[in-house]
């Protein structure tokens, strides 16, 4: 259904340090910068981009928006979360851990990136 995800950034250098650490914690490669100055990450069949807004206005995070990244294990989600916090992200919501819902068991870890975008690592139990 999805082809890619993209978030805006007001500081591409800070975003590159954050997302390189975040994706590096799960075996991903550092982002590449395309000719338009966007960061491009390709990992596990997905494409994630970070861009300065093309309209020249400041980047803002989406209220109510969450971008979820699939993890292979709780340990991978923990490494992702730890790398994100160490690289300037902010831990939010409950600490990483299992969440029980009717019919599902999920391991979740939440962060905000340096621009305030809400991210989630998810491992299905």
C-alpha positions as CSV (number, residue, x, y, z in Angstrom):
1,X,0.0,0.0,0.0
2,X,2.7,2.5,0.9
3,X,5.6,3.5,-1.4
4,X,7.5,5.6,1.1
5,X,7.3,7.9,4.2
6,X,8.8,11.4,4.4
7,X,9.1,13.9,7.2
8,X,10.3,17.5,7.2
9,X,13.3,18.9,9.0
10,X,14.6,22.3,9.9
11,X,18.2,20.9,10.4
12,X,19.2,18.2,7.9
13,X,22.6,17.7,9.6
14,X,20.9,17.0,13.0
15,X,18.4,14.8,11.3
16,X,21.1,12.8,9.5
17,X,23.0,12.2,12.8
18,X,19.7,11.0,14.4
19,X,18.4,8.8,11.6
20,X,21.8,7.3,10.8
21,X,22.1,6.2,14.5
22,X,18.4,5.1,14.5
23,X,18.6,2.9,11.4
24,X,22.2,1.9,12.1
25,X,21.0,0.2,15.3
26,X,18.9,-2.2,13.2
27,X,21.5,-2.9,10.5
28,X,20.6,-0.1,8.1
29,X,23.0,2.1,6.2
30,X,23.6,5.8,6.6
31,X,21.3,8.0,4.6
32,X,22.4,9.4,1.3
33,X,21.7,13.0,0.3
34,X,20.0,13.3,-3.1
35,X,20.5,16.3,-5.4
36,X,17.5,18.2,-3.8
37,X,19.2,17.9,-0.3
38,X,16.8,15.2,1.0
39,X,18.1,12.3,3.1
40,X,17.1,8.9,1.7
41,X,17.1,5.7,3.7
42,X,16.4,2.3,2.1
43,X,16.1,-0.6,4.5
44,X,14.1,-3.8,4.8
45,X,12.2,-3.0,1.6
46,X,11.1,0.4,2.8
47,X,12.0,4.0,1.8
48,X,12.2,6.8,4.3
49,X,13.1,10.4,3.4
50,X,13.8,13.5,5.4
51,X,13.5,16.8,3.6
52,X,13.6,20.6,4.1
53,X,10.0,21.7,3.2
54,X,9.9,22.6,-0.5
55,X,7.7,25.5,0.1
56,X,10.4,27.3,2.1
57,X,8.3,27.3,5.3
58,X,9.5,25.8,8.6
59,X,9.0,22.0,9.0
60,X,6.4,21.0,11.6
61,X,5.5,17.6,13.0
62,X,2.0,16.2,12.3
63,X,-0.3,16.2,15.3
64,X,-1.7,12.7,15.7
65,X,0.8,11.2,13.2
66,X,3.0,8.3,14.1
67,X,5.4,6.5,11.8
68,X,6.0,2.9,12.7
69,X,9.0,0.8,11.9
70,X,8.9,-3.0,11.9
71,X,11.4,-4.7,14.2
72,X,12.5,-8.3,14.2
73,X,12.7,-8.6,18.0
74,X,12.3,-6.7,21.3
75,X,16.1,-6.4,21.5
76,X,16.2,-4.7,18.1
77,X,13.5,-2.3,19.2
78,X,15.5,-1.6,22.4
79,X,18.7,-0.9,20.3
80,X,16.7,1.4,18.0
81,X,15.2,3.3,21.0
82,X,18.6,3.6,22.8
83,X,20.4,4.8,19.6
84,X,17.6,7.3,18.9
85,X,17.8,8.8,22.4
86,X,21.6,9.0,22.3
87,X,21.4,10.8,18.9
88,X,19.2,13.6,20.1
89,X,15.7,12.0,20.1
90,X,13.3,12.1,23.0
91,X,11.8,9.1,24.6
92,X,8.0,9.5,24.9
93,X,4.9,7.6,26.2
94,X,5.5,4.5,28.3
95,X,9.0,2.9,28.4
96,X,9.7,0.3,25.7
97,X,7.8,-2.9,26.4
98,X,5.0,-5.3,25.7
99,X,1.5,-4.0,25.3
100,X,-1.4,-6.4,25.6
101,X,-4.6,-5.7,23.7
102,X,-7.5,-8.0,22.9
103,X,-6.2,-10.2,20.1
104,X,-2.7,-8.8,19.9
105,X,0.5,-8.6,21.8
106,X,3.0,-5.8,20.7
107,X,6.4,-4.7,21.8
108,X,6.5,-0.9,21.3
109,X,9.1,1.8,21.8
110,X,8.3,5.4,21.0
111,X,10.5,8.4,20.2
112,X,10.3,11.9,18.9
113,X,13.0,12.9,16.4
114,X,14.8,16.2,16.7
115,X,12.0,17.9,14.8
116,X,9.2,16.5,16.9
117,X,8.0,13.7,14.6
118,X,6.6,10.7,16.5
119,X,8.2,7.4,15.7
120,X,7.4,3.9,16.9
121,X,9.4,0.6,16.8
122,X,7.0,-2.3,16.7
123,X,7.6,-6.0,17.1
124,X,4.6,-8.4,17.0
125,X,4.5,-11.0,19.8
